Amino acid sequence: MRQWETAYEKWKNDEGLDAHLKQELDAMHDQPEALEDAFYRDLAFGTGGMRGVLGPGTNRMNIYTIRKAVNGLAHYLKNHCVNVNDRGVAVSYDSRHMSKEFAVETAKVLGAHGVKAYVFNTLHPTPLLSFAVRYLGAAAGVMITASHNPPEYNGFKVYNEDGGQVTPDEAAAITEAIQKTEDELSVPYLEQEEIEAKELLTWGGQEVDNAYLEQLESITKLDADEQEQTKDLQIVFTPLHGTACDLVQRGLDNLHFHQVDVVEEQAVPDPEFSTVDSPNPEEHQAFTMAMELGKQTNADILIGTDPDADRLGAAVKNDTGDYAVLTGNQLGALMLDYILRHTDPKLLPNARMIKTIVTSELGRRIADSYGVQTMDTLTGFKYIGEKIRQFDATGEAFIFGYEESYGYLISDVVRDKDAVQSAIFACEMAYYWKKQGKTLYDALQSLYETYGYYVEDMISLKLTGKQGSEKIARIMQAARTESFTDIGGVDVLAVEDYWTSERMVAGSSQPEEIDLPQENVVKFLLKDDCWICLRPSGTEPKLKCYVSVRGDSEEDSRKRLTKLKTAMDHFLHRTQS
């Protein structure tokens, strides 16, 4: 009997199996491919925690895989943190199917270990969980979310005592602890009534919300008098059926942005995200209803947050009067410029801007012009959070962090990307430029005129299941072993392999060392500040190919981008077969 069949038989014959999961499992009895995919491995716990499709099986999100993960986390915390039982773990959840149930399961397993759980009594954004860990002095945090994944997904993210996503070393240690639990069906837990009676489960939220909003008032660049004035800015906001509705509105109201229209159909939490194809503000279709409302209200800016409110999208009027959705690179560059032009020049030499290796180089050019050092990290905001933590020892000052996938952080009271503070800040920025007689689109064109026309795009291959994983492995191997002198007619200057931590410069026989953690990423540095990066997603069954160009005009950049994407399309399809 194959390994997956053994696991399947164990679940099928377990008399105590959850009734709903048993019903689903019984319905799959004549679907061997579906059963193999559900049981061929344990759902992986990586640096972003674990994320997967809901359903029965060891490779699915369900109460048993949650219990196993929490059991390992509890053992890890007791071995690596002090006073864990009393400090406890902060737990939050979003609007997805089973999110609150998984949050309670987390508390039930922690309770069996004698560890207190502070659980939000309503769904809350991911950045509030990060803030809560620090505010409560908790030993760790758990967020139940699959971010902007399709409705059939959910996830389990772990935060360290600093409020940041666990680092690779921490994740490896937690994974080791999880793997010591051999039987996910027999993890010890206490019932909810028992942990409540023993005060091992505390429900809360309002105090943390108020403390968070109070902190956000300090990030504004407006002077004291202007903060108290009613702002002439027409805003449309959509939380895309997620968690941000209340906090974003309260934060805007605190700064006297009162002209806010919410897309009511998308203000209601909905695990099916029924009004959008995908609840992802990176995708333009997510703004369809916001644009319709914006046209009715003549809005200056449209803002949208993903379901767990760690990503922000924004749309503004372009030179033809239509709404254009800004990319994460564009909005991040605008935020950085706004911050630096309002920062005391005496503070800039010690200031640090942090971005990921797949984020546009436009941010570096802006930071350089102000004498601010840019630090690069691997993809994922966990690495930005880790850098901020290191600043506590080095004395360097965090000024801004962002990544191309619509994640930004202005204030380090949170140690993860934060769409709530970013939404408020983006509106303040739009208000500032409106007073100058400009839109954010106008401000962006000024950046391009000053620093060069940067354009980015991404090719995303969805390769699911075991066969998909094998295809991704073949593509990455080809990227490492094939010799490239040019891509799409643009010369290759160097190849960076983050798995070996080596950079091979064209014409050189000896590699240079890359001082970043090991990760399965290959990046091609091309002539004229262009680059291409290949990276398997850590949270979805996808291979991502990032393409970035710089030109003297939009037309020049678009032509280069098309050539590079065409060349990479050919490479990706050729090497996966």
Secondary structure as GFF3:
##gff-version 3
##sequence-region A 1 577
A	DSSP	alpha_helix	3	12	.	.	.	ID=ss1
A	DSSP	alpha_helix	19	27	.	.	.	ID=ss2
A	DSSP	alpha_helix	32	39	.	.	.	ID=ss3
A	DSSP	beta_strand	50	53	.	.	.	ID=ss4
A	DSSP	alpha_helix	63	80	.	.	.	ID=ss5
A	DSSP	alpha_helix	84	87	.	.	.	ID=ss6
A	DSSP	beta_strand	89	93	.	.	.	ID=ss7
A	DSSP	alpha_helix	99	112	.	.	.	ID=ss8
A	DSSP	beta_strand	117	120	.	.	.	ID=ss9
A	DSSP	alpha_helix	126	136	.	.	.	ID=ss10
A	DSSP	beta_strand	140	144	.	.	.	ID=ss11
A	DSSP	beta_strand	153	159	.	.	.	ID=ss12
A	DSSP	alpha_helix	168	179	.	.	.	ID=ss13
A	DSSP	three_ten_helix	184	186	.	.	.	ID=ss14
A	DSSP	alpha_helix	192	197	.	.	.	ID=ss15
A	DSSP	beta_strand	201	204	.	.	.	ID=ss16
A	DSSP	alpha_helix	206	216	.	.	.	ID=ss17
A	DSSP	alpha_helix	224	227	.	.	.	ID=ss18
A	DSSP	beta_strand	235	238	.	.	.	ID=ss19
A	DSSP	alpha_helix	245	254	.	.	.	ID=ss20
A	DSSP	beta_strand	260	262	.	.	.	ID=ss21
A	DSSP	three_ten_helix	264	266	.	.	.	ID=ss22
A	DSSP	three_ten_helix	284	287	.	.	.	ID=ss23
A	DSSP	alpha_helix	288	297	.	.	.	ID=ss24
A	DSSP	beta_strand	301	305	.	.	.	ID=ss25
A	DSSP	beta_strand	312	317	.	.	.	ID=ss26
A	DSSP	beta_strand	323	325	.	.	.	ID=ss27
A	DSSP	alpha_helix	328	341	.	.	.	ID=ss28
A	DSSP	three_ten_helix	345	350	.	.	.	ID=ss29
A	DSSP	beta_strand	351	356	.	.	.	ID=ss30
A	DSSP	alpha_helix	362	369	.	.	.	ID=ss31
A	DSSP	beta_strand	373	377	.	.	.	ID=ss32
A	DSSP	alpha_helix	381	394	.	.	.	ID=ss33
A	DSSP	beta_strand	397	403	.	.	.	ID=ss34
A	DSSP	beta_strand	407	409	.	.	.	ID=ss35
A	DSSP	alpha_helix	419	435	.	.	.	ID=ss36
A	DSSP	alpha_helix	440	451	.	.	.	ID=ss37
A	DSSP	beta_strand	453	462	.	.	.	ID=ss38
A	DSSP	alpha_helix	465	481	.	.	.	ID=ss39
A	DSSP	beta_strand	486	487	.	.	.	ID=ss40
A	DSSP	beta_strand	490	497	.	.	.	ID=ss41
A	DSSP	beta_strand	502	505	.	.	.	ID=ss42
A	DSSP	beta_strand	512	513	.	.	.	ID=ss43
A	DSSP	beta_strand	522	526	.	.	.	ID=ss44
A	DSSP	three_ten_helix	527	529	.	.	.	ID=ss45
A	DSSP	beta_strand	531	536	.	.	.	ID=ss46
A	DSSP	beta_strand	542	551	.	.	.	ID=ss47
A	DSSP	alpha_helix	554	575	.	.	.	ID=ss48
###
